[in-house]
Amino acid sequence: MKYLKINTEDAANIELLQNAVLQLKGVVSVEIIDEENPESELKKAFEKTKEQFKKGDYETLVNDIFTILTKK
């Protein structure tokens, strides 16, 4: 999978941009990440790993959280 990072101005209409990108051929999903609010990414990582906790896959959980906390 490949990712495309788009930096926007504060006044940009993110939802409109998200809908436009979703219309492009080959685009499967669009995720809005607010780098000013790292708590939202951390929350997503915890939600994603609930099943991994149940399966005992602690290594992936630790790696995901470490990546988020150390990312500039």
All heavy atoms as a GROMACS GRO file, in nm:
protein
  582
    1MET      N    1   0.085  -0.117   0.000
    1MET     CA    2   0.000   0.000   0.000
    1MET      C    3   0.089   0.123   0.000
    1MET      O    4   0.190   0.128   0.067
    1MET     CB    5  -0.091  -0.001   0.123
    1MET     CG    6  -0.185   0.116   0.126
    1MET     SD    7  -0.300   0.113   0.265
    1MET     CE    8  -0.398  -0.028   0.224
    2LYS      N    9   0.050   0.222  -0.073
    2LYS     CA   10   0.123   0.349  -0.077
    2LYS      C   11   0.036   0.458  -0.016
    2LYS      O   12  -0.086   0.450  -0.018
    2LYS     CB   13   0.158   0.385  -0.221
    2LYS     CG   14   0.254   0.284  -0.281
    2LYS     CD   15   0.301   0.326  -0.414
    2LYS     CE   16   0.394   0.219  -0.466
    2LYS     NZ   17   0.462   0.253  -0.585
    3TYR      N   18   0.102   0.559   0.039
    3TYR     CA   19   0.033   0.668   0.105
    3TYR      C   20   0.066   0.799   0.037
    3TYR      O   21   0.173   0.818  -0.016
    3TYR     CB   22   0.074   0.676   0.252
    3TYR     CG   23   0.035   0.555   0.332
    3TYR    CD1   24   0.123   0.449   0.346
    3TYR    CD2   25  -0.089   0.547   0.390
    3TYR    CE1   26   0.088   0.337   0.419
    3TYR    CE2   27  -0.126   0.436   0.462
    3TYR     CZ   28  -0.036   0.330   0.477
    3TYR     OH   29  -0.073   0.220   0.548
    4LEU      N   30  -0.028   0.891   0.044
    4LEU     CA   31  -0.010   1.026  -0.007
    4LEU      C   32  -0.034   1.122   0.108
    4LEU      O   33  -0.139   1.116   0.173
    4LEU     CB   34  -0.111   1.052  -0.119
    4LEU     CG   35  -0.118   1.194  -0.174
    4LEU    CD1   36   0.012   1.225  -0.250
    4LEU    CD2   37  -0.236   1.208  -0.268
    5LYS      N   38   0.063   1.207   0.135
    5LYS     CA   39   0.047   1.304   0.244
    5LYS      C   40   0.019   1.440   0.183
    5LYS      O   41   0.093   1.486   0.096
    5LYS     CB   42   0.174   1.309   0.329
    5LYS     CG   43   0.163   1.406   0.444
    5LYS     CD   44   0.285   1.399   0.533
    5LYS     CE   45   0.269   1.496   0.648
    5LYS     NZ   46   0.382   1.490   0.740
    6ILE      N   47  -0.087   1.504   0.228
    6ILE     CA   48  -0.126   1.636   0.179
    6ILE      C   49  -0.127   1.731   0.298
    6ILE      O   50  -0.198   1.708   0.395
    6ILE     CB   51  -0.266   1.632   0.114
    6ILE    CG1   52  -0.266   1.537  -0.005
    6ILE    CG2   53  -0.309   1.772   0.073
    6ILE    CD1   54  -0.404   1.513  -0.065
    7ASN      N   55  -0.049   1.836   0.289
    7ASN     CA   56  -0.048   1.940   0.392
    7ASN      C   57  -0.141   2.051   0.349
    7ASN      O   58  -0.136   2.096   0.235
    7ASN     CB   59   0.094   1.995   0.413
    7ASN     CG   60   0.187   1.891   0.468
    7ASN    OD1   61   0.151   1.817   0.560
    7ASN    ND2   62   0.306   1.882   0.412
    8THR      N   63  -0.227   2.094   0.440
    8THR     CA   64  -0.326   2.196   0.408
    8THR      C   65  -0.309   2.319   0.496
    8THR      O   66  -0.247   2.313   0.602
    8THR     CB   67  -0.468   2.142   0.427
    8THR    OG1   68  -0.485   2.105   0.564
    8THR    CG2   69  -0.494   2.021   0.339
    9GLU      N   70  -0.369   2.428   0.451
    9GLU     CA   71  -0.376   2.548   0.533
    9GLU      C   72  -0.485   2.528   0.638
    9GLU      O   73  -0.570   2.440   0.625
    9GLU     CB   74  -0.411   2.668   0.445
    9GLU     CG   75  -0.307   2.701   0.341
    9GLU     CD   76  -0.350   2.816   0.252
    9GLU    OE1   77  -0.467   2.858   0.258
    9GLU    OE2   78  -0.265   2.863   0.175
   10ASP      N   79  -0.483   2.610   0.739
   10ASP     CA   80  -0.582   2.599   0.845
   10ASP      C   81  -0.724   2.621   0.793
   10ASP      O   82  -0.819   2.562   0.842
   10ASP     CB   83  -0.553   2.698   0.957
   10ASP     CG   84  -0.428   2.661   1.035
   10ASP    OD1   85  -0.393   2.542   1.036
   10ASP    OD2   86  -0.365   2.751   1.093
   11ALA      N   87  -0.738   2.706   0.691
   11ALA     CA   88  -0.870   2.740   0.641
   11ALA      C   89  -0.923   2.641   0.538
   11ALA      O   90  -1.034   2.657   0.488
   11ALA     CB   91  -0.867   2.881   0.580
   12ALA      N   92  -0.847   2.540   0.504
   12ALA     CA   93  -0.889   2.443   0.401
   12ALA      C   94  -1.010   2.363   0.448
   12ALA      O   95  -1.023   2.330   0.565
   12ALA     CB   96  -0.774   2.350   0.367
   13ASN      N   97  -1.097   2.332   0.353
   13ASN     CA   98  -1.214   2.249   0.382
   13ASN      C   99  -1.172   2.102   0.367
   13ASN      O  100  -1.172   2.046   0.258
   13ASN     CB  101  -1.328   2.282   0.285
   13ASN     CG  102  -1.455   2.209   0.320
   13ASN    OD1  103  -1.454   2.104   0.382
   13ASN    ND2  104  -1.567   2.266   0.279
   14ILE      N  105  -1.135   2.042   0.478
   14ILE     CA  106  -1.079   1.908   0.478
   14ILE      C  107  -1.180   1.804   0.430
   14ILE      O  108  -1.146   1.712   0.355
   14ILE     CB  109  -1.028   1.870   0.619
   14ILE    CG1  110  -0.923   1.970   0.665
   14ILE    CG2  111  -0.973   1.728   0.622
   14ILE    CD1  112  -0.801   1.978   0.577
   15GLU      N  113  -1.306   1.818   0.470
   15GLU     CA  114  -1.407   1.721   0.429
   15GLU      C  115  -1.428   1.724   0.278
   15GLU      O  116  -1.444   1.620   0.214
   15GLU     CB  117  -1.540   1.747   0.502
   15GLU     CG  118  -1.537   1.709   0.650
   15GLU     CD  119  -1.466   1.813   0.736
   15GLU    OE1  120  -1.454   1.930   0.694
   15GLU    OE2  121  -1.420   1.775   0.845
   16LEU      N  122  -1.427   1.843   0.219
   16LEU     CA  123  -1.442   1.856   0.075
   16LEU      C  124  -1.323   1.793   0.003
   16LEU      O  125  -1.340   1.720  -0.097
   16LEU     CB  126  -1.456   2.003   0.036
   16LEU     CG  127  -1.487   2.034  -0.109
   16LEU    CD1  128  -1.620   1.971  -0.150
   16LEU    CD2  129  -1.490   2.183  -0.131
   17LEU      N  130  -1.204   1.816   0.053
   17LEU     CA  131  -1.084   1.756  -0.004
   17LEU      C  132  -1.089   1.604   0.009
   17LEU      O  133  -1.055   1.531  -0.085
   17LEU     CB  134  -0.960   1.810   0.067
   17LEU     CG  135  -0.825   1.755   0.021
   17LEU    CD1  136  -0.802   1.784  -0.127
   17LEU    CD2  137  -0.714   1.813   0.105
   18GLN      N  138  -1.134   1.555   0.122
   18GLN     CA  139  -1.146   1.411   0.145
   18GLN      C  140  -1.242   1.349   0.043
   18GLN      O  141  -1.212   1.246  -0.018
   18GLN     CB  142  -1.196   1.384   0.287
   18GLN     CG  143  -1.211   1.238   0.320
   18GLN     CD  144  -1.262   1.218   0.462
   18GLN    OE1  145  -1.322   1.307   0.522
   18GLN    NE2  146  -1.239   1.100   0.516
   19ASN      N  147  -1.356   1.411   0.021
   19ASN     CA  148  -1.453   1.359  -0.076
   19ASN      C  149  -1.398   1.362  -0.217
   19ASN      O  150  -1.422   1.269  -0.296
   19ASN     CB  151  -1.584   1.439  -0.068
   19ASN     CG  152  -1.660   1.410   0.059
   19ASN    OD1  153  -1.646   1.305   0.119
   19ASN    ND2  154  -1.740   1.506   0.103
   20ALA      N  155  -1.324   1.466  -0.252
   20ALA     CA  156  -1.266   1.477  -0.386
   20ALA      C  157  -1.163   1.366  -0.410
   20ALA      O  158  -1.162   1.303  -0.516
   20ALA     CB  159  -1.201   1.614  -0.406
   21VAL      N  160  -1.080   1.340  -0.312
   21VAL     CA  161  -0.978   1.237  -0.326
   21VAL      C  162  -1.042   1.098  -0.335
   21VAL      O  163  -0.997   1.012  -0.412
   21VAL     CB  164  -0.876   1.244  -0.210
   21VAL    CG1  165  -0.780   1.126  -0.212
   21VAL    CG2  166  -0.798   1.374  -0.217
   22LEU      N  167  -1.148   1.076  -0.262
   22LEU     CA  168  -1.218   0.947  -0.268
   22LEU      C  169  -1.277   0.918  -0.406
   22LEU      O  170  -1.299   0.802  -0.441
   22LEU     CB  171  -1.328   0.941  -0.162
   22LEU     CG  172  -1.280   0.912  -0.020
   22LEU    CD1  173  -1.395   0.932   0.079
   22LEU    CD2  174  -1.224   0.772  -0.009
   23GLN      N  175  -1.302   1.022  -0.484
   23GLN     CA  176  -1.358   1.005  -0.618
   23GLN      C  177  -1.254   0.957  -0.720
   23GLN      O  178  -1.289   0.909  -0.827
   23GLN     CB  179  -1.421   1.136  -0.668
   23GLN     CG  180  -1.533   1.188  -0.580
   23GLN     CD  181  -1.646   1.088  -0.566
   23GLN    OE1  182  -1.689   1.028  -0.662
   23GLN    NE2  183  -1.692   1.070  -0.443
   24LEU      N  184  -1.126   0.968  -0.685
   24LEU     CA  185  -1.020   0.928  -0.777
   24LEU      C  186  -1.014   0.776  -0.792
   24LEU      O  187  -1.030   0.704  -0.693
   24LEU     CB  188  -0.885   0.981  -0.729
   24LEU     CG  189  -0.870   1.133  -0.723
   24LEU    CD1  190  -0.739   1.169  -0.656
   24LEU    CD2  191  -0.876   1.190  -0.863
   25LYS      N  192  -0.986   0.731  -0.912
   25LYS     CA  193  -0.975   0.589  -0.940
   25LYS      C  194  -0.858   0.530  -0.862
   25LYS      O  195  -0.748   0.586  -0.862
   25LYS     CB  196  -0.955   0.567  -1.089
   25LYS     CG  197  -0.947   0.422  -1.128
   25LYS     CD  198  -0.930   0.407  -1.278
   25LYS     CE  199  -0.921   0.260  -1.316
   25LYS     NZ  200  -0.904   0.244  -1.460
   26GLY      N  201  -0.881   0.420  -0.796
   26GLY     CA  202  -0.777   0.352  -0.722
   26GLY      C  203  -0.766   0.391  -0.576
   26GLY      O  204  -0.693   0.328  -0.501
   27VAL      N  205  -0.837   0.495  -0.534
   27VAL     CA  206  -0.832   0.537  -0.395
   27VAL      C  207  -0.929   0.451  -0.315
   27VAL      O  208  -1.048   0.447  -0.344
   27VAL     CB  209  -0.866   0.687  -0.379
   27VAL    CG1  210  -0.872   0.725  -0.232
   27VAL    CG2  211  -0.764   0.772  -0.452
   28VAL      N  212  -0.876   0.382  -0.215
   28VAL     CA  213  -0.958   0.293  -0.134
   28VAL      C  214  -1.015   0.366  -0.013
   28VAL      O  215  -1.132   0.349   0.021
   28VAL     CB  216  -0.874   0.172  -0.088
   28VAL    CG1  217  -0.954   0.081   0.003
   28VAL    CG2  218  -0.822   0.095  -0.207
   29SER      N  219  -0.933   0.447   0.052
   29SER     CA  220  -0.980   0.519   0.170
   29SER      C  221  -0.898   0.646   0.190
   29SER      O  222  -0.788   0.658   0.137
   29SER     CB  223  -0.971   0.431   0.295
   29SER     OG  224  -0.835   0.406   0.326
   30VAL      N  225  -0.954   0.737   0.267
   30VAL     CA  226  -0.887   0.862   0.301
   30VAL      C  227  -0.901   0.880   0.451
   30VAL      O  228  -1.010   0.867   0.506
   30VAL     CB  229  -0.949   0.983   0.227
   30VAL    CG1  230  -0.885   1.113   0.272
   30VAL    CG2  231  -0.938   0.966   0.077
   31GLU      N  232  -0.789   0.908   0.517
   31GLU     CA  233  -0.790   0.928   0.661
   31GLU      C  234  -0.734   1.066   0.692
   31GLU      O  235  -0.630   1.105   0.639
   31GLU     CB  236  -0.704   0.821   0.728
   31GLU     CG  237  -0.699   0.832   0.878
   31GLU     CD  238  -0.613   0.724   0.941
   31GLU    OE1  239  -0.568   0.633   0.870
   31GLU    OE2  240  -0.592   0.732   1.062
   32ILE      N  241  -0.803   1.140   0.776
   32ILE     CA  242  -0.758   1.272   0.817
   32ILE      C  243  -0.682   1.256   0.948
   32ILE      O  244  -0.736   1.205   1.046
   32ILE     CB  245  -0.876   1.369   0.835
   32ILE    CG1  246  -0.949   1.386   0.702
   32ILE    CG2  247  -0.828   1.503   0.889
   32ILE    CD1  248  -1.078   1.463   0.714
   33ILE      N  249  -0.554   1.299   0.948
   33ILE     CA  250  -0.472   1.291   1.068
   33ILE      C  251  -0.431   1.433   1.106
   33ILE      O  252  -0.374   1.506   1.025
   33ILE     CB  253  -0.346   1.206   1.042
   33ILE    CG1  254  -0.388   1.063   1.008
   33ILE    CG2  255  -0.254   1.207   1.163
   33ILE    CD1  256  -0.274   0.974   0.964
   34ASP      N  257  -0.462   1.470   1.227
   34ASP     CA  258  -0.430   1.602   1.278
   34ASP      C  259  -0.299   1.594   1.355
   34ASP      O  260  -0.296   1.546   1.468
   34ASP     CB  261  -0.542   1.652   1.368
   34ASP     CG  262  -0.522   1.795   1.413
   34ASP    OD1  263  -0.419   1.856   1.376
   34ASP    OD2  264  -0.609   1.846   1.485
   35GLU      N  265  -0.188   1.637   1.292
   35GLU     CA  266  -0.058   1.630   1.358
   35GLU      C  267  -0.049   1.722   1.479
   35GLU      O  268   0.036   1.704   1.564
   35GLU     CB  269   0.053   1.662   1.258
   35GLU     CG  270   0.072   1.552   1.156
   35GLU     CD  271   0.188   1.580   1.061
   35GLU    OE1  272   0.244   1.691   1.064
   35GLU    OE2  273   0.220   1.489   0.984
   36GLU      N  274  -0.137   1.820   1.485
   36GLU     CA  275  -0.139   1.910   1.599
   36GLU      C  276  -0.203   1.844   1.720
   36GLU      O  277  -0.191   1.889   1.831
   36GLU     CB  278  -0.216   2.038   1.564
   36GLU     CG  279  -0.167   2.104   1.439
   36GLU     CD  280  -0.097   2.235   1.466
   36GLU    OE1  281  -0.131   2.298   1.566
   36GLU    OE2  282  -0.009   2.270   1.387
   37ASN      N  283  -0.274   1.734   1.695
   37ASN     CA  284  -0.343   1.663   1.802
   37ASN      C  285  -0.301   1.516   1.801
   37ASN      O  286  -0.374   1.431   1.753
   37ASN     CB  287  -0.496   1.675   1.782
   37ASN     CG  288  -0.573   1.618   1.897
   37ASN    OD1  289  -0.516   1.578   1.997
   37ASN    ND2  290  -0.704   1.613   1.883
   38PRO      N  291  -0.183   1.484   1.856
   38PRO     CA  292  -0.134   1.346   1.853
   38PRO      C  293  -0.220   1.251   1.934
   38PRO      O  294  -0.214   1.131   1.914
   38PRO     CB  295   0.008   1.357   1.910
   38PRO     CG  296   0.008   1.481   1.990
   38PRO     CD  297  -0.091   1.574   1.923
   39GLU      N  298  -0.303   1.304   2.024
   39GLU     CA  299  -0.390   1.218   2.103
   39GLU      C  300  -0.487   1.142   2.014
   39GLU      O  301  -0.523   1.028   2.043
   39GLU     CB  302  -0.468   1.300   2.206
   39GLU     CG  303  -0.380   1.358   2.314
   39GLU     CD  304  -0.457   1.449   2.407
   39GLU    OE1  305  -0.580   1.461   2.393
   39GLU    OE2  306  -0.393   1.509   2.494
   40SER      N  307  -0.531   1.203   1.903
   40SER     CA  308  -0.624   1.134   1.814
   40SER      C  309  -0.558   1.013   1.750
   40SER      O  310  -0.620   0.909   1.736
   40SER     CB  311  -0.676   1.229   1.707
   40SER     OG  312  -0.571   1.273   1.623
   41GLU      N  313  -0.430   1.023   1.714
   41GLU     CA  314  -0.359   0.908   1.657
   41GLU      C  315  -0.337   0.800   1.761
   41GLU      O  316  -0.350   0.682   1.732
   41GLU     CB  317  -0.224   0.952   1.600
   41GLU     CG  318  -0.231   0.993   1.456
   41GLU     CD  319  -0.092   1.008   1.398
   41GLU    OE1  320  -0.031   0.906   1.366
   41GLU    OE2  321  -0.049   1.123   1.386
   42LEU      N  322  -0.304   0.841   1.882
   42LEU     CA  323  -0.283   0.745   1.989
   42LEU      C  324  -0.412   0.670   2.019
   42LEU      O  325  -0.412   0.549   2.039
   42LEU     CB  326  -0.231   0.817   2.113
   42LEU     CG  327  -0.182   0.731   2.228
   42LEU    CD1  328  -0.068   0.641   2.182
   42LEU    CD2  329  -0.135   0.819   2.343
   43LYS      N  330  -0.524   0.742   2.018
   43LYS     CA  331  -0.653   0.680   2.042
   43LYS      C  332  -0.685   0.578   1.933
   43LYS      O  333  -0.732   0.468   1.962
   43LYS     CB  334  -0.762   0.787   2.046
   43LYS     CG  335  -0.899   0.735   2.079
   43LYS     CD  336  -1.001   0.848   2.088
   43LYS     CE  337  -1.138   0.795   2.117
   43LYS     NZ  338  -1.238   0.901   2.122
   44LYS      N  339  -0.654   0.611   1.807
   44LYS     CA  340  -0.676   0.517   1.697
   44LYS      C  341  -0.592   0.392   1.713
   44LYS      O  342  -0.637   0.282   1.685
   44LYS     CB  343  -0.645   0.584   1.563
   44LYS     CG  344  -0.745   0.687   1.521
   44LYS     CD  345  -0.703   0.751   1.390
   44LYS     CE  346  -0.792   0.868   1.355
   44LYS     NZ  347  -0.748   0.934   1.232
   45ALA      N  348  -0.469   0.411   1.759
   45ALA     CA  349  -0.380   0.295   1.778
   45ALA      C  350  -0.436   0.202   1.886
   45ALA      O  351  -0.432   0.081   1.871
   45ALA     CB  352  -0.240   0.341   1.816
   46PHE      N  353  -0.489   0.259   1.993
   46PHE     CA  354  -0.547   0.176   2.098
   46PHE      C  355  -0.672   0.103   2.049
   46PHE      O  356  -0.691  -0.015   2.079
   46PHE     CB  357  -0.580   0.259   2.223
   46PHE     CG  358  -0.462   0.281   2.312
   46PHE    CD1  359  -0.414   0.408   2.335
   46PHE    CD2  360  -0.398   0.175   2.373
   46PHE    CE1  361  -0.304   0.430   2.416
   46PHE    CE2  362  -0.288   0.195   2.455
   46PHE     CZ  363  -0.241   0.323   2.477
   47GLU      N  364  -0.756   0.172   1.974
   47GLU     CA  365  -0.876   0.108   1.921
   47GLU      C  366  -0.840  -0.006   1.826
   47GLU      O  367  -0.901  -0.111   1.826
   47GLU     CB  368  -0.963   0.212   1.851
   47GLU     CG  369  -1.029   0.308   1.947
   47GLU     CD  370  -1.106   0.419   1.878
   47GLU    OE1  371  -1.117   0.416   1.754
   47GLU    OE2  372  -1.154   0.508   1.947
   48LYS      N  373  -0.738   0.018   1.744
   48LYS     CA  374  -0.695  -0.082   1.646
   48LYS      C  375  -0.642  -0.208   1.712
   48LYS      O  376  -0.655  -0.318   1.659
   48LYS     CB  377  -0.588  -0.019   1.557
   48LYS     CG  378  -0.522  -0.111   1.460
   48LYS     CD  379  -0.416  -0.036   1.382
   48LYS     CE  380  -0.296  -0.121   1.358
   48LYS     NZ  381  -0.186  -0.050   1.298
   49THR      N  382  -0.583  -0.192   1.828
   49THR     CA  383  -0.516  -0.306   1.890
   49THR      C  384  -0.599  -0.379   1.995
   49THR      O  385  -0.548  -0.469   2.060
   49THR     CB  386  -0.384  -0.260   1.953
   49THR    OG1  387  -0.411  -0.156   2.046
   49THR    CG2  388  -0.286  -0.212   1.849
   50LYS      N  389  -0.724  -0.346   2.009
   50LYS     CA  390  -0.808  -0.418   2.104
   50LYS      C  391  -0.811  -0.568   2.072
   50LYS      O  392  -0.798  -0.652   2.160
   50LYS     CB  393  -0.950  -0.362   2.106
   50LYS     CG  394  -0.962  -0.232   2.180
   50LYS     CD  395  -1.106  -0.182   2.180
   50LYS     CE  396  -1.116  -0.047   2.247
   50LYS     NZ  397  -1.252   0.006   2.243
   51GLU      N  398  -0.826  -0.599   1.945
   51GLU     CA  399  -0.827  -0.739   1.903
   51GLU      C  400  -0.690  -0.803   1.923
   51GLU      O  401  -0.680  -0.920   1.956
   51GLU     CB  402  -0.869  -0.752   1.756
   51GLU     CG  403  -1.016  -0.726   1.733
   51GLU     CD  404  -1.105  -0.826   1.807
   51GLU    OE1  405  -1.074  -0.947   1.805
   51GLU    OE2  406  -1.204  -0.781   1.867
   52GLN      N  407  -0.585  -0.724   1.903
   52GLN     CA  408  -0.451  -0.778   1.922
   52GLN      C  409  -0.426  -0.811   2.069
   52GLN      O  410  -0.356  -0.908   2.099
   52GLN     CB  411  -0.346  -0.678   1.871
   52GLN     CG  412  -0.350  -0.664   1.720
   52GLN     CD  413  -0.271  -0.545   1.671
   52GLN    OE1  414  -0.258  -0.446   1.741
   52GLN    NE2  415  -0.220  -0.556   1.549
   53PHE      N  416  -0.484  -0.734   2.159
   53PHE     CA  417  -0.475  -0.766   2.301
   53PHE      C  418  -0.540  -0.902   2.327
   53PHE      O  419  -0.485  -0.985   2.399
   53PHE     CB  420  -0.546  -0.661   2.387
   53PHE     CG  421  -0.457  -0.554   2.441
   53PHE    CD1  422  -0.493  -0.422   2.432
   53PHE    CD2  423  -0.338  -0.586   2.503
   53PHE    CE1  424  -0.411  -0.322   2.484
   53PHE    CE2  425  -0.256  -0.488   2.555
   53PHE     CZ  426  -0.293  -0.354   2.545
   54LYS      N  427  -0.657  -0.920   2.269
   54LYS     CA  428  -0.730  -1.045   2.290
   54LYS      C  429  -0.650  -1.164   2.236
   54LYS      O  430  -0.655  -1.273   2.292
   54LYS     CB  431  -0.867  -1.039   2.222
   54LYS     CG  432  -0.961  -0.942   2.289
   54LYS     CD  433  -1.093  -0.934   2.215
   54LYS     CE  434  -1.183  -0.828   2.274
   54LYS     NZ  435  -1.307  -0.812   2.198
   55LYS      N  436  -0.577  -1.142   2.126
   55LYS     CA  437  -0.499  -1.250   2.066
   55LYS      C  438  -0.361  -1.264   2.130
   55LYS      O  439  -0.289  -1.358   2.100
   55LYS     CB  440  -0.481  -1.223   1.915
   55LYS     CG  441  -0.610  -1.227   1.838
   55LYS     CD  442  -0.587  -1.193   1.692
   55LYS     CE  443  -0.719  -1.187   1.616
   55LYS     NZ  444  -0.698  -1.142   1.478
   56GLY      N  445  -0.323  -1.169   2.215
   56GLY     CA  446  -0.193  -1.174   2.281
   56GLY      C  447  -0.080  -1.118   2.196
   56GLY      O  448   0.037  -1.144   2.222
   57ASP      N  449  -0.112  -1.038   2.096
   57ASP     CA  450  -0.012  -0.980   2.008
   57ASP      C  451   0.034  -0.845   2.065
   57ASP      O  452   0.001  -0.739   2.014
   57ASP     CB  453  -0.070  -0.962   1.867
   57ASP     CG  454   0.033  -0.914   1.767
   57ASP    OD1  455   0.152  -0.908   1.801
   57ASP    OD2  456  -0.006  -0.882   1.653
   58TYR      N  457   0.113  -0.851   2.170
   58TYR     CA  458   0.156  -0.729   2.240
   58TYR      C  459   0.266  -0.655   2.165
   58TYR      O  460   0.281  -0.535   2.179
   58TYR     CB  461   0.201  -0.763   2.382
   58TYR     CG  462   0.094  -0.830   2.461
   58TYR    CD1  463   0.102  -0.965   2.494
   58TYR    CD2  464  -0.018  -0.759   2.502
   58TYR    CE1  465   0.002  -1.027   2.566
   58TYR    CE2  466  -0.119  -0.820   2.575
   58TYR     CZ  467  -0.108  -0.954   2.607
   58TYR     OH  468  -0.208  -1.015   2.678
   59GLU      N  469   0.346  -0.729   2.088
   59GLU     CA  470   0.458  -0.666   2.017
   59GLU      C  471   0.410  -0.560   1.919
   59GLU      O  472   0.466  -0.451   1.911
   59GLU     CB  473   0.540  -0.772   1.943
   59GLU     CG  474   0.663  -0.717   1.876
   59GLU     CD  475   0.746  -0.825   1.809
   59GLU    OE1  476   0.725  -0.944   1.836
   59GLU    OE2  477   0.833  -0.787   1.730
   60THR      N  478   0.305  -0.590   1.843
   60THR     CA  479   0.251  -0.494   1.747
   60THR      C  480   0.198  -0.371   1.819
   60THR      O  481   0.220  -0.258   1.774
   60THR     CB  482   0.140  -0.558   1.662
   60THR    OG1  483   0.192  -0.676   1.602
   60THR    CG2  484   0.091  -0.464   1.556
   61LEU      N  485   0.130  -0.390   1.930
   61LEU     CA  486   0.078  -0.277   2.007
   61LEU      C  487   0.190  -0.186   2.052
   61LEU      O  488   0.184  -0.064   2.034
   61LEU     CB  489   0.001  -0.329   2.130
   61LEU     CG  490  -0.037  -0.224   2.234
   61LEU    CD1  491  -0.140  -0.128   2.176
   61LEU    CD2  492  -0.088  -0.288   2.359
   62VAL      N  493   0.294  -0.243   2.108
   62VAL     CA  494   0.407  -0.164   2.157
   62VAL      C  495   0.472  -0.090   2.041
   62VAL      O  496   0.506   0.028   2.053
   62VAL     CB  497   0.508  -0.254   2.231
   62VAL    CG1  498   0.636  -0.177   2.264
   62VAL    CG2  499   0.446  -0.310   2.358
   63ASN      N  500   0.491  -0.156   1.928
   63ASN     CA  501   0.553  -0.092   1.812
   63ASN      C  502   0.470   0.024   1.760
   63ASN      O  503   0.524   0.130   1.727
   63ASN     CB  504   0.576  -0.193   1.699
   63ASN     CG  505   0.687  -0.291   1.732
   63ASN    OD1  506   0.771  -0.265   1.817
   63ASN    ND2  507   0.685  -0.405   1.666
   64ASP      N  508   0.338   0.007   1.751
   64ASP     CA  509   0.250   0.114   1.704
   64ASP      C  510   0.257   0.236   1.795
   64ASP      O  511   0.269   0.349   1.749
   64ASP     CB  512   0.105   0.066   1.694
   64ASP     CG  513   0.082  -0.029   1.578
   64ASP    OD1  514   0.171  -0.041   1.491
   64ASP    OD2  515  -0.025  -0.093   1.576
   65ILE      N  516   0.248   0.214   1.925
   65ILE     CA  517   0.249   0.324   2.021
   65ILE      C  518   0.387   0.393   2.020
   65ILE      O  519   0.397   0.515   2.021
   65ILE     CB  520   0.212   0.276   2.161
   65ILE    CG1  521   0.064   0.230   2.160
   65ILE    CG2  522   0.234   0.385   2.265
   65ILE    CD1  523   0.020   0.164   2.287
   66PHE      N  524   0.494   0.314   2.014
   66PHE     CA  525   0.628   0.371   2.011
   66PHE      C  526   0.647   0.458   1.887
   66PHE      O  527   0.703   0.567   1.896
   66PHE     CB  528   0.732   0.259   2.015
   66PHE     CG  529   0.874   0.310   2.018
   66PHE    CD1  530   0.926   0.361   2.136
   66PHE    CD2  531   0.953   0.304   1.906
   66PHE    CE1  532   1.056   0.408   2.141
   66PHE    CE2  533   1.084   0.352   1.911
   66PHE     CZ  534   1.135   0.403   2.026
   67THR      N  535   0.597   0.413   1.773
   67THR     CA  536   0.607   0.490   1.649
   67THR      C  537   0.534   0.623   1.662
   67THR      O  538   0.584   0.728   1.621
   67THR     CB  539   0.550   0.410   1.531
   67THR    OG1  540   0.624   0.290   1.518
   67THR    CG2  541   0.557   0.488   1.402
   68ILE      N  542   0.415   0.622   1.718
   68ILE     CA  543   0.337   0.745   1.734
   68ILE      C  544   0.406   0.842   1.830
   68ILE      O  545   0.414   0.962   1.803
   68ILE     CB  546   0.194   0.713   1.784
   68ILE    CG1  547   0.117   0.641   1.672
   68ILE    CG2  548   0.121   0.839   1.826
   68ILE    CD1  549  -0.013   0.582   1.718
   69LEU      N  550   0.457   0.790   1.939
   69LEU     CA  551   0.519   0.877   2.040
   69LEU      C  552   0.651   0.936   1.994
   69LEU      O  553   0.688   1.046   2.036
   69LEU     CB  554   0.538   0.800   2.171
   69LEU     CG  555   0.411   0.759   2.242
   69LEU    CD1  556   0.445   0.675   2.364
   69LEU    CD2  557   0.328   0.880   2.283
   70THR      N  558   0.724   0.866   1.908
   70THR     CA  559   0.854   0.914   1.864
   70THR      C  560   0.850   0.989   1.732
   70THR      O  561   0.950   1.047   1.692
   70THR     CB  562   0.955   0.797   1.852
   70THR    OG1  563   0.904   0.702   1.761
   70THR    CG2  564   0.980   0.734   1.988
   71LYS      N  565   0.736   0.989   1.664
   71LYS     CA  566   0.724   1.058   1.536
   71LYS      C  567   0.726   1.208   1.559
   71LYS      O  568   0.661   1.260   1.646
   71LYS     CB  569   0.595   1.016   1.466
   71LYS     CG  570   0.583   1.069   1.325
   71LYS     CD  571   0.471   1.005   1.248
   71LYS     CE  572   0.336   1.029   1.305
   71LYS     NZ  573   0.228   0.983   1.219
   72LYS      N  574   0.804   1.279   1.477
   72LYS     CA  575   0.812   1.425   1.490
   72LYS      C  576   0.690   1.491   1.434
   72LYS      O  577   0.636   1.455   1.337
   72LYS     CB  578   0.936   1.478   1.419
   72LYS     CG  579   1.062   1.435   1.487
   72LYS     CD  580   1.182   1.494   1.418
   72LYS     CE  581   1.310   1.453   1.488
   72LYS     NZ  582   1.427   1.506   1.427
   0.00000   0.00000   0.00000
